[in-house]
Each structure stands twice: as C-alpha cells, then as structure tokens.
Amino acid sequence: MDGHAEALIDLDAVARNVEAMREHVRGTPLMAVVKADGYGHGMVPAARAALAGGAQWLGVVHEHEALALRQAGLTTRVLTLLGAPGAAHEAAIRADVDLTVDAVPLLHEVAAAATRAGRPARVQLKVDTGMARGGATPDRWVALVLAARSAEAAGNITITGIWSHLACADVPGHPSVAAQLARFTDAVRLAEAQGARPEVRHLANTAAALDFPDTWFDLVRPGGAIYGLATIPGGAPDWLRPAMTVRTRLTLVKRVPGGTPVSYGHHYTTQGESTLGLIPLGYAEGIPRTASGVVELLARGKRWRIAGTVCMDLSVLDFGAEPAETGDEVVLFGPGDSGEPTAQQWADALGTVSYEVVTNFAGGIPRTYRGVAYEDSESPGAGLSGAVTGPQA
C-alpha cells in the first residue's frame, strides 16, 4: 500500500468477468458500462480491461466521459446513455461517439451539431417502456421516429440503435419485465415500419443479461457484472469475481478502560478494558455514516464492526481484549478470499446495493491496479507489473 489506504483494482478480474458474461450470453455482443468512473474502479483502466476481455462496445452516461475515452486512445464503439440538451454534441460527433436521443427537440439539436461537425451523427433512439425515467413515452415515440428518419434522409444522422432500460429485472418473477419486453418489441417494430434499420437493439442490463435471455436482442449492457457485482437476490453468481478491494492500516492503537464512550454522540461504549484502533477512512472517503456499528471489517484474521459513529475521515474499531498494533492491515471489503467482507455483504447490512458501496469510494482514496496491460496518461504503452498507482479518472 502506498500511504494509509487504497482501493486495489484487479483488472484481470474485470477481463475475466467480461469473458464469463460473453460465454453466458452465448456470443451476444457485449457493451461494458464504465459510467460513474467505472463504478468507482477507474473508467479508463476498466474500459481497457473490458476490451481485453472481449467487450465490443463501451457505455457511459455523459459526452465528457466518452470524450475522455477517446482522449485515452480508445477507438471502440462508445454510446452515451443520457440524452442531454446542451451537451458537447459536436465534439462527440467528431469523435465518432454514438449519442442517445429521446426527444424531438434534442434530435434537432444533435442534427444541427452534425451539420457544424460536417458529418452525420450516430444516433440511438431510446424508448421508455416502463421505467418512467429516460426515453420517449409511447405517445411521443412515433414523432421521434419520424423526426429521426427525416434527419437521416437529410444526411444529418444515422440511426444506429434502438434501446430501453428495465426497471425490475433484478426482482424474480416481476411482471414488468415481460410487459417492458413487449413494449420494446412493439416500439422496434413501429420504427422499422417507418424505415429505420438500427444496427443494434438492446434492452438487457446486468440482471437481465444474467437471467432473461429473451431480452438479449443484438447487444447486452452489463455494468455491475463486469466488476463482479449484481443487484439480483444474493448478489452476483460465483463465476463473477469482485474486482475491488478496499484496505487501509491502523494509524493509532490505544488501550482504554471499560465504559469508555467512543466517537461522536457517544453512541458506543466499551464493555470492558479494550484496545481501540483508528483507521483513516470515514464518510468523506466512502464509508457511509450509516455504517456505524453495522458493517464489518477484517483485521488480524477476524471481523470487527465499526465502533461508534463514522466520522468524516476516521473510524474506530474495538478489538476488546485482542491485541492490535499500529500498521496492522484492515480490509474493508474485497472478493472474500481471506475472510474479508464483500461489497455485497456491506450492501446487505446497509440495505442498499453493491453498486453504491463501490462507487462511494470513487476518488476518495488512491487506486492501484494489477493485472492486464494498463496504460496511464504519463507513460503511454506501459503495462502493469504487480500493483501500480493509477490515476483517479
């Protein structure tokens, strides 16, 4: 470890997870979603590892993320998953990025940007099939398709895809999955009746890619799965490996008498003479304040709950009568190989999803990488040999 804390990212795990997902979906092309700074794992390193594992597309949310991938030298197909007015459409078009469009005014904006760029925009039309989030609602879908076809005929855009997103694919037996699938199929049929010839039709997120083959179409879009995570009950299957390990060291150890109140609010009191250990991580680095007294960490071969309130940059462990020393390693979560908790177990304890657990640590602590070839901005072409400190983006 360089310093007192790190998020260690296993890029081989990312690559193998992509390979495993490709095998699971029986060769259906795969878009690795690397939004949110690669779910906290680092967007560019995660993208490179996913491509090494055989991903054919990359998915991000914003144009600036797509442009960062291009600036890093990645030339594979990239889709922005959010259609946002006023975004850097012209730059994205020049960089050969596919743009999501889900409203007629946005389509006109993208078409105008394409005119300025001097080339057609790659456009993927998004339909709202029941998520009530992004996407054109059914009553506006026909107008969007007609406007897109008109812009395509004028040479301003190329319709490269039609897609939607599932709301409840991670809830076994939820009737909305079949309902959304039917609406999506109808929307594609309507668009094709108007002359649209999309290159790809896609609906499946991680949960659907794992459990609903009928949703796979021409492309699947796993996000959490490429990092070894899933929001399905029980978490990801064991053939996916968590790629992030967060670890630190005790920065201070002290003996205190029984009845000593610990941390803000004195919500925790030692039961007897105890050894307290301090770690330099709190809610500013990624441990939510709600983890106080709830989540477990691994130290000296055992699991210990956080004692007292999680502070902004510090948390306390109570080792009781057990010994502990300054410098002892503390593992917050990882793949579970050495008995450490997993991000899924943290999520279960906190009543959230593993995706939130790992993205909480995005940018809060240094990341180091090990595994497949990794290039950073300062030494193009360099590969990893063991663990190398990587950039935060």
VEXKOLNU-327359 format. One line per field, with one value per residue (C-alpha): x, y, z; residue number from 1. Coordinates in nm, 2 decimals. Layout:
<recs>
c1 = c(X  ...)
c2 = c(Y  ...)
c3 = c(Z  ...)
resi = c(NUM  ...)
</recs>
This chain:
<recs>
c1 = c(0.00  0.12  0.00  -0.26  -0.55  -0.61  -0.87  -0.69  -0.84  -0.79  -0.81  -0.77  -1.10  -1.27  -1.14  -1.24  -1.58  -1.64  -1.52  -1.76  -2.05  -1.99  -1.99  -2.31  -2.50  -2.38  -2.19  -2.43  -2.22  -2.15  -2.13  -1.93  -2.08  -1.80  -2.00  -1.96  -1.58  -1.61  -1.83  -1.55  -1.29  -1.15  -1.31  -1.02  -0.84  -1.18  -1.26  -0.92  -0.97  -1.32  -1.20  -0.92  -1.20  -1.38  -1.63  -1.73  -1.89  -1.84  -2.13  -2.10  -2.36  -2.21  -2.04  -1.74  -1.69  -1.70  -1.45  -1.22  -1.22  -1.13  -0.86  -0.72  -0.68  -0.98  -1.14  -1.41  -1.77  -1.90  -2.26  -2.36  -2.66  -2.81  -2.96  -2.88  -2.96  -2.67  -2.40  -2.09  -2.27  -2.05  -1.73  -1.88  -1.99  -1.64  -1.51  -1.74  -1.94  -2.30  -2.55  -2.87  -3.17  -3.51  -3.69  -3.76  -3.60  -3.28  -3.28  -3.29  -3.01  -2.79  -2.87  -2.76  -2.44  -2.38  -2.41  -2.15  -1.93  -1.96  -2.06  -2.37  -2.43  -2.46  -2.79  -2.95  -3.32  -3.43  -3.79  -3.95  -4.10  -4.20  -3.91  -4.05  -3.70  -3.52  -3.67  -3.96  -4.30  -4.52  -4.73  -4.42  -4.23  -4.39  -4.30  -3.94  -3.90  -4.04  -3.82  -3.52  -3.60  -3.63  -3.29  -3.15  -3.28  -3.13  -2.79  -2.76  -2.79  -2.76  -2.99  -2.75  -2.97  -3.29  -3.28  -3.46  -3.39  -3.56  -3.68  -3.72  -3.51  -3.34  -3.68  -3.75  -4.09  -4.17  -4.44  -4.29  -4.01  -4.24  -4.45  -4.14  -4.01  -4.34  -4.35  -3.99  -4.06  -4.36  -4.15  -3.88  -4.14  -4.30  -3.96  -3.87  -4.21  -4.11  -3.79  -3.55  -3.27  -3.09  -2.76  -2.84  -3.14  -3.07  -3.26  -3.07  -2.88  -2.67  -2.97  -3.14  -2.82  -2.79  -3.15  -3.36  -3.24  -3.54  -3.41  -3.07  -3.15  -2.84  -2.64  -2.63  -2.52  -2.37  -2.24  -2.20  -2.13  -1.80  -1.69  -1.81  -2.13  -2.51  -2.82  -3.01  -3.10  -2.79  -2.56  -2.36  -2.31  -1.98  -1.84  -1.81  -1.53  -1.54  -1.26  -1.22  -1.06  -1.05  -0.79  -0.61  -0.39  -0.44  -0.29  -0.32  -0.38  -0.47  -0.59  -0.89  -1.08  -1.42  -1.71  -1.52  -1.76  -1.64  -1.67  -1.94  -2.26  -2.12  -2.35  -2.10  -1.93  -1.66  -1.78  -1.45  -1.09  -1.04  -0.79  -0.92  -0.78  -0.81  -0.84  -0.81  -1.13  -1.47  -1.77  -1.55  -1.36  -1.66  -1.77  -2.13  -2.22  -2.50  -2.23  -2.17  -2.20  -2.33  -2.07  -1.78  -1.41  -1.13  -0.82  -0.58  -0.78  -1.12  -1.41  -1.49  -1.77  -1.71  -1.73  -1.92  -2.01  -1.82  -1.65  -1.57  -1.22  -1.19  -1.35  -1.27  -1.26  -1.29  -1.07  -1.17  -0.91  -0.75  -0.41  -0.36  -0.07  -0.03  0.03  -0.20  -0.38  -0.76  -0.96  -1.30  -1.42  -1.29  -1.36  -1.38  -1.08  -0.93  -1.25  -1.29  -1.65  -1.76  -1.93  -2.25  -2.23  -2.18  -2.48  -2.69  -2.60  -2.67  -2.99  -2.86  -2.69  -2.33  -2.30  -2.35  -2.09  -1.81  -1.90  -1.88  -1.51  -1.46  -1.20  -1.19  -0.87  -0.59  -0.64  -0.38  -0.41  -0.28  -0.34  -0.39  -0.20  -0.28  -0.17  -0.17  -0.16  0.20  0.36  0.17  0.22  0.33  0.19  0.12  0.37  0.21  0.03  0.09  -0.07  -0.32  -0.50  -0.83  -1.01)
c2 = c(0.00  0.35  0.56  0.46  0.35  0.23  0.07  -0.22  -0.30  -0.64  -0.57  -0.94  -1.00  -0.73  -0.90  -1.25  -1.12  -0.99  -1.32  -1.51  -1.28  -1.33  -1.70  -1.68  -1.48  -1.72  -1.48  -1.19  -0.87  -0.70  -0.34  -0.28  0.01  0.22  0.51  0.67  0.64  0.27  0.22  0.36  0.13  0.39  0.44  0.41  0.12  -0.06  0.01  -0.13  -0.44  -0.49  -0.46  -0.71  -0.95  -0.91  -0.63  -0.48  -0.16  0.08  0.26  0.59  0.85  1.18  1.31  1.42  1.06  0.94  1.21  1.11  0.75  0.89  1.11  0.79  0.64  0.40  0.37  0.11  0.20  0.42  0.51  0.79  0.66  1.00  1.24  1.58  1.91  2.15  1.88  1.86  1.70  1.84  1.72  1.38  1.36  1.45  1.17  0.91  0.86  0.72  0.96  0.87  1.08  1.05  1.37  1.56  1.89  1.71  1.53  1.87  1.99  1.69  1.73  2.09  1.98  1.73  2.00  2.20  1.89  1.82  1.45  1.25  1.19  0.83  0.83  0.57  0.63  0.55  0.45  0.45  0.10  0.14  0.28  0.63  0.77  0.85  0.76  0.88  0.77  0.57  0.87  1.05  0.76  0.79  1.16  1.09  0.81  1.02  1.32  1.08  0.93  1.28  1.38  1.06  1.13  1.47  1.31  1.46  1.14  0.77  0.57  0.31  0.17  0.15  0.08  0.09  0.00  -0.25  -0.14  -0.47  -0.73  -0.79  -0.88  -1.25  -1.30  -0.93  -0.89  -0.56  -0.75  -0.92  -0.60  -0.39  -0.66  -0.65  -0.27  -0.27  -0.52  -0.31  0.01  -0.15  -0.29  0.05  0.22  -0.04  0.00  0.37  0.26  0.26  0.00  0.00  -0.17  -0.28  -0.32  -0.36  -0.38  -0.61  -0.47  -0.69  -0.86  -0.92  -1.05  -1.30  -1.42  -1.32  -1.44  -1.31  -0.96  -1.00  -0.90  -0.77  -0.64  -0.67  -0.39  -0.53  -0.27  -0.42  -0.76  -0.66  -0.56  -0.89  -0.74  -0.77  -0.65  -0.98  -1.15  -1.30  -1.09  -1.20  -1.56  -1.71  -1.72  -1.35  -1.21  -0.88  -0.66  -0.40  -0.45  -0.15  -0.17  0.05  0.03  0.12  0.46  0.46  0.19  0.27  0.09  0.24  0.14  -0.02  0.22  0.45  0.63  0.63  0.89  1.15  1.13  0.86  0.61  0.33  0.24  -0.02  -0.31  -0.37  -0.27  -0.25  -0.19  0.07  0.10  0.41  0.39  0.70  0.64  0.80  0.92  1.16  0.86  0.63  0.47  0.59  0.73  0.47  0.20  0.30  -0.02  -0.21  -0.32  -0.55  -0.51  -0.77  -0.72  -0.97  -1.26  -1.16  -0.94  -0.64  -0.39  -0.02  0.11  0.43  0.69  0.70  1.04  1.24  1.09  0.85  0.54  0.33  -0.05  -0.20  -0.51  -0.57  -0.79  -0.89  -0.73  -0.49  -0.28  0.04  -0.05  -0.36  -0.41  -0.36  -0.48  -0.31  -0.54  -0.75  -1.08  -1.27  -1.49  -1.43  -1.40  -1.03  -0.90  -0.84  -0.53  -0.74  -0.81  -0.44  -0.37  -0.63  -0.48  -0.12  -0.20  -0.09  -0.23  -0.32  -0.07  0.21  0.06  0.06  0.39  0.56  0.51  0.68  0.94  0.93  0.72  0.63  0.34  0.09  -0.16  -0.51  -0.75  -0.69  -0.42  -0.08  0.25  0.57  0.92  0.98  0.67  0.56  0.19  0.10  -0.22  -0.34  -0.55  -0.61  -0.31  0.03  0.35  0.47  0.80  0.89  0.92)
c3 = c(0.00  -0.08  0.21  0.46  0.23  -0.12  -0.35  -0.52  -0.86  -1.01  -1.38  -1.46  -1.28  -1.49  -1.81  -1.69  -1.59  -1.94  -2.08  -1.85  -1.94  -2.31  -2.26  -2.06  -2.32  -2.59  -2.80  -2.80  -2.84  -2.51  -2.41  -2.09  -1.90  -1.75  -1.63  -1.28  -1.32  -1.40  -1.09  -0.88  -1.04  -1.28  -1.61  -1.85  -1.68  -1.65  -2.01  -2.13  -1.92  -2.05  -2.41  -2.33  -2.21  -2.54  -2.50  -2.83  -2.70  -2.41  -2.24  -2.05  -1.94  -2.05  -2.36  -2.15  -2.04  -2.40  -2.50  -2.21  -2.35  -2.70  -2.55  -2.38  -2.73  -2.72  -3.06  -3.00  -3.03  -2.74  -2.65  -2.43  -2.23  -2.14  -2.40  -2.25  -2.42  -2.43  -2.40  -2.62  -2.91  -3.18  -3.02  -2.96  -3.32  -3.44  -3.21  -3.36  -3.05  -3.06  -2.89  -2.72  -2.83  -2.66  -2.76  -3.09  -2.97  -2.87  -3.21  -3.38  -3.16  -3.25  -3.62  -3.60  -3.43  -3.70  -3.96  -3.78  -3.75  -4.12  -4.07  -3.97  -3.60  -3.49  -3.30  -3.09  -3.01  -2.66  -2.58  -2.23  -2.19  -1.83  -1.63  -1.64  -1.65  -1.98  -2.31  -2.53  -2.39  -2.63  -2.73  -2.84  -2.99  -3.34  -3.36  -3.25  -3.51  -3.79  -3.70  -3.69  -4.02  -4.17  -4.03  -4.16  -4.51  -4.49  -4.41  -4.06  -3.86  -3.89  -3.67  -3.52  -3.24  -3.05  -2.68  -2.35  -1.99  -1.75  -1.41  -1.23  -1.39  -1.06  -0.90  -0.96  -1.13  -1.16  -1.43  -1.55  -1.73  -1.97  -2.01  -2.09  -2.33  -2.52  -2.54  -2.66  -2.93  -3.04  -3.05  -3.26  -3.50  -3.54  -3.60  -3.86  -4.03  -4.07  -4.24  -3.95  -3.98  -3.65  -3.62  -3.27  -3.05  -2.68  -2.35  -2.11  -1.81  -1.58  -1.42  -1.75  -1.91  -1.62  -1.61  -1.91  -2.25  -2.43  -2.36  -2.51  -2.87  -3.05  -2.75  -2.38  -2.14  -1.82  -1.58  -1.23  -1.37  -1.53  -1.18  -1.02  -0.88  -0.94  -0.78  -0.81  -0.48  -0.32  -0.54  -0.84  -0.92  -0.80  -1.16  -1.14  -0.93  -0.74  -0.87  -0.59  -0.26  -0.02  0.25  0.50  0.81  1.17  1.23  1.61  1.87  2.24  2.55  2.72  3.03  3.03  3.00  2.76  2.52  2.16  1.88  1.81  2.02  2.25  2.09  2.16  2.49  2.55  2.76  2.93  2.91  2.53  2.25  2.01  1.66  1.44  1.06  0.84  0.65  0.70  0.51  0.30  0.17  0.11  0.44  0.49  0.83  0.84  0.86  1.22  1.43  1.13  0.87  0.95  0.85  0.86  1.08  1.24  1.09  1.24  1.15  1.36  1.35  1.34  1.70  1.73  1.48  1.15  1.12  0.82  0.78  1.06  1.20  1.51  1.57  1.92  1.95  2.31  2.48  2.15  2.06  1.78  1.66  1.46  1.10  1.11  0.78  0.78  0.48  0.44  0.16  -0.13  -0.31  0.02  -0.03  0.31  0.50  0.44  0.39  0.03  -0.11  -0.13  0.24  0.31  0.09  0.27  0.61  0.49  0.30  -0.04  -0.35  -0.40  -0.68  -0.43  -0.20  -0.45  -0.62  -0.28  -0.29  -0.63  -0.60  -0.22  -0.19  -0.42  -0.66  -0.75  -1.03  -1.10  -1.39  -1.76  -1.95  -1.82  -1.98  -1.79  -1.93  -1.82  -1.97  -2.28  -2.36  -2.01  -1.87  -1.52  -1.33  -1.00  -0.85  -0.99  -0.86  -1.12  -1.19  -1.03  -1.37)
resi = c(1  2  3  4  5  6  7  8  9  10  11  12  13  14  15  16  17  18  19  20  21  22  23  24  25  26  27  28  29  30  31  32  33  34  35  36  37  38  39  40  41  42  43  44  45  46  47  48  49  50  51  52  53  54  55  56  57  58  59  60  61  62  63  64  65  66  67  68  69  70  71  72  73  74  75  76  77  78  79  80  81  82  83  84  85  86  87  88  89  90  91  92  93  94  95  96  97  98  99  100  101  102  103  104  105  106  107  108  109  110  111  112  113  114  115  116  117  118  119  120  121  122  123  124  125  126  127  128  129  130  131  132  133  134  135  136  137  138  139  140  141  142  143  144  145  146  147  148  149  150  151  152  153  154  155  156  157  158  159  160  161  162  163  164  165  166  167  168  169  170  171  172  173  174  175  176  177  178  179  180  181  182  183  184  185  186  187  188  189  190  191  192  193  194  195  196  197  198  199  200  201  202  203  204  205  206  207  208  209  210  211  212  213  214  215  216  217  218  219  220  221  222  223  224  225  226  227  228  229  230  231  232  233  234  235  236  237  238  239  240  241  242  243  244  245  246  247  248  249  250  251  252  253  254  255  256  257  258  259  260  261  262  263  264  265  266  267  268  269  270  271  272  273  274  275  276  277  278  279  280  281  282  283  284  285  286  287  288  289  290  291  292  293  294  295  296  297  298  299  300  301  302  303  304  305  306  307  308  309  310  311  312  313  314  315  316  317  318  319  320  321  322  323  324  325  326  327  328  329  330  331  332  333  334  335  336  337  338  339  340  341  342  343  344  345  346  347  348  349  350  351  352  353  354  355  356  357  358  359  360  361  362  363  364  365  366  367  368  369  370  371  372  373  374  375  376  377  378  379  380  381  382  383  384  385  386  387  388  389  390  391  392  393)
</recs>
